[in-house]
Amino acid sequence: MDLCLNSTQQPQHLGQAPKCPGGWLEAEEEGAAPEDGTGGPPGDPQETESSLQSLLKFVPTDYASYTQEHYRFAGKSIVMQESIESFGAVVWPGATVLCQYLEEHTEELNLQDAKVLEIGAGPGLVSIVASILGAQVTATDLPDVLGNLQYNLLKNTLKCTAHLPEVKELVWGEDLEENFPKSTFYYNYVLASDVVYHHYFLDKLLSTMVHLSQPGTVVLWANKFRFSSDYEFLDKFKQVFDTTLLAEYPESSVKLFKGILKWD
Ligand SMILES: C[S@@+](CC[C@H](N)C(=O)[O-])C[C@H]1O[C@@H](n2cnc3c(N)ncnc32)[C@H](O)[C@@H]1O
């Protein structure tokens, strides 16, 4: 069974039902179990209908063209709806490195039920994998990106995760204490992949990482290093976080860092 929508089946408008809703939703119509064991078809038709409605509610309308990429992490097939029209609508190389690290170190990281927030989640691959691995995930990004992010998250985690991931707007450096007050929101992990590139919000990005860090919070940041500004950000990151290089891939120039906020 094909786990996903193909490009001709992409719903282009809000409320327009796709010919095939995809994933295990397709399987449940046929009464078949997904080949990869992603939880199988849900039994209750009403629940199925409401899940499908939730999915359709978030079908994004912002991009004119979509393509799909297939990944496999944590023993599951993952289908990502992407568009080349936005930085936030494609999976970047840092995301696959971070996903690989998460799946290879799930127990060591104690991801089961861990509270995880991803910043600049884009299409959401890292949040999907963290969610499949048992974490309670909040995926965040700019408002324009949230529709596609929600779509991918629902499509790939519905019925196969202990905690359904949440999607929230988080603009770096903006209204952090209002929207993510430290007294209420605690995260074991802050995840970030390829959030450092040529843009004007690097200081706000760093202040966001700092705001979201409390005692015990670990920042896992994977990034492809291209520009001198990327290394300048790394220097600033090292000034405020105790930093460990966890993995490095010279062929792709991706590095993965662990950061724990310095408290002195
Ligand atoms: C290069 S993409 C990486 C996406 C995803 N993390 C990945 O690795 O596939 C950078 C992401 O940061 C988000 N972003 C850029 N500027 C931002 C800002 N000021 N506040 C919040 N998110 C921002 C973009 O919308 C985009 O999703």
Ligand as a Chemical Component Dictionary entry (heavy atoms), coordinates in Angstrom:
data_LIG
# 
_chem_comp.id                   LIG 
_chem_comp.type                 NON-POLYMER 
_chem_comp.pdbx_formal_charge   0 
_chem_comp.three_letter_code    LIG 
# 
loop_
_chem_comp_atom.comp_id 
_chem_comp_atom.atom_id 
_chem_comp_atom.alt_atom_id 
_chem_comp_atom.type_symbol 
_chem_comp_atom.charge 
_chem_comp_atom.model_Cartn_x 
_chem_comp_atom.model_Cartn_y 
_chem_comp_atom.model_Cartn_z 
_chem_comp_atom.pdbx_ordinal 
LIG C1  C1  C 0  15.849 26.610 6.687  1  
LIG S1  S1  S 1  14.239 26.350 7.342  2  
LIG C2  C2  C 0  14.478 24.867 8.309  3  
LIG C3  C3  C 0  13.202 24.104 8.496  4  
LIG C4  C4  C 0  13.324 22.810 9.305  5  
LIG N1  N1  N 0  13.797 23.063 10.646 6  
LIG C5  C5  C 0  14.227 21.823 8.629  7  
LIG O1  O1  O 0  15.396 21.703 9.033  8  
LIG O2  O2  O -1 13.786 21.160 7.692  9  
LIG C6  C6  C 0  14.196 27.622 8.613  10 
LIG C7  C7  C 0  12.897 27.696 9.376  11 
LIG O3  O3  O 0  12.961 28.771 10.300 12 
LIG C8  C8  C 0  11.753 29.504 10.238 13 
LIG N2  N2  N 0  11.999 30.899 10.597 14 
LIG C9  C9  C 0  12.739 31.811 9.913  15 
LIG N3  N3  N 0  12.730 32.985 10.538 16 
LIG C10 C10 C 0  11.968 32.839 11.641 17 
LIG C11 C11 C 0  11.563 33.710 12.694 18 
LIG N4  N4  N 0  11.951 34.984 12.715 19 
LIG N5  N5  N 0  10.784 33.218 13.673 20 
LIG C12 C12 C 0  10.385 31.922 13.648 21 
LIG N6  N6  N 0  10.723 31.036 12.683 22 
LIG C13 C13 C 0  11.501 31.499 11.688 23 
LIG C14 C14 C 0  11.322 29.386 8.787  24 
LIG O4  O4  O 0  9.934  29.628 8.619  25 
LIG C15 C15 C 0  11.706 27.961 8.474  26 
LIG O5  O5  O 0  10.689 27.052 8.768  27 
# 
loop_
_chem_comp_bond.comp_id 
_chem_comp_bond.atom_id_1 
_chem_comp_bond.atom_id_2 
_chem_comp_bond.value_order 
_chem_comp_bond.pdbx_ordinal 
LIG C1  S1  SING 1  
LIG S1  C2  SING 2  
LIG S1  C6  SING 3  
LIG C2  C3  SING 4  
LIG C3  C4  SING 5  
LIG C4  N1  SING 6  
LIG C4  C5  SING 7  
LIG C5  O1  DOUB 8  
LIG C5  O2  SING 9  
LIG C6  C7  SING 10 
LIG C7  O3  SING 11 
LIG C7  C15 SING 12 
LIG O3  C8  SING 13 
LIG C8  N2  SING 14 
LIG C8  C14 SING 15 
LIG N2  C9  SING 16 
LIG N2  C13 SING 17 
LIG C9  N3  DOUB 18 
LIG N3  C10 SING 19 
LIG C10 C11 SING 20 
LIG C10 C13 DOUB 21 
LIG C11 N4  SING 22 
LIG C11 N5  DOUB 23 
LIG N5  C12 SING 24 
LIG C12 N6  DOUB 25 
LIG N6  C13 SING 26 
LIG C14 O4  SING 27 
LIG C14 C15 SING 28 
LIG C15 O5  SING 29 
# 
